[in-house]
Amino acid sequence: MRFSPLLISNLIVKPLRYFFSNYAGEDFLYDSDPKKTKIEIGSINDFHKIAIQEKPRILVNRGSFRYNGVGLDDNLAQGKSMFQTKGLQDKANMVLVQGEASVIVEARQEGTVELLADMVGHFLIWTRPFLCNTQGFKHFALPQTVSEPTLGKEDKEIFQVTIQVPYMMEEQWNVKSDALKLNEFFLTLTKA
């Protein structure tokens, strides 16, 4: 599986929209029509689109991530011997991608923000086996950290809860005989 940072926000936003459209009840019904929706759900980068109003909102920030090596031999995961490949390269390499997204839940009332944070946190935990199996995550949404409600920076009457959503994923790639051509190219650079 190939990792992309664009994947992270979508893997949280779209399932949350589905959940709040179908299972969260009338009070927190999500609808793509801004006039019908009772809750806003989107990326933190959509803050200019999702205004602070009377409606609660859920904002997803993909957060930072890092690549970690997993092997001594340039992250080799598996490979065939030179005898099997008749001198050509045929191997698979792997790195681990680790990161932590955050989900910011905001509402005008402390009880509402607590209830929504509880719904979001549980939903992420319940969907993690599906996301791990279909998207190739080794870990997703556990261990999860949920902050206490605090007053938001934008408006003193907005309560915020932040949910930290850690994840880990393997990324693999194959190295075939083209590596010999690349090696030859790099050797010509060093001869100058």
C-alpha positions, 0 to 999 in steps of 0.5 A: 500500500502506498501512503499519501497524506491526502488519505488521512483527512478523507479517511476520517471526514467521509466516514464521519459524514456518513455516520452523522448522516445515518446514525447520529440522530436528528439533533446532529444530522449531517447533510451536504446542504448547508441549509439542512445540516445541523452539524459541520464536518470537514477539514481544518483547512476548510475553516473559511468555509465552516464558520462558527455559528450555532451549529457544532462543528468537527474539524480534522487536521491530518497532523504530521507524520514520519517515515521510519526504516525497518531493516538494516539493508536499506529496508529490505522486506524480501528479495530473490538471490542473484542466482535466481534472478541471474544477476538482476535485482528483484526485491521489495523494500518497506518503511513504516509511516507513523503519524497522528491526526487530530479531530477538533470538536467545537460547540457552544455548550460544554455538554454538547461538545462532550457528547459529540467527542464521545460519539466521534471517539467511539466511532473511530475506534469501532471503524478501525478494524475496517480501515486497517483491513481495507486501507493497510493500516497496522494501527489506527485510532488507538491509543486515542487521547481525548482532551478536556473541554476548553474554551476556544481561541476564536470565541470565548463561548466556544468549547473545544475537545481535541481527539488525537488519532495515531496511525501506523502504516507500511509502505512497500515498493519493489526494486527491479533490474532498473536499479542497475541502470540507475547505479550506472547513471550515478557512477558516471556522475562520480567519475567527473 
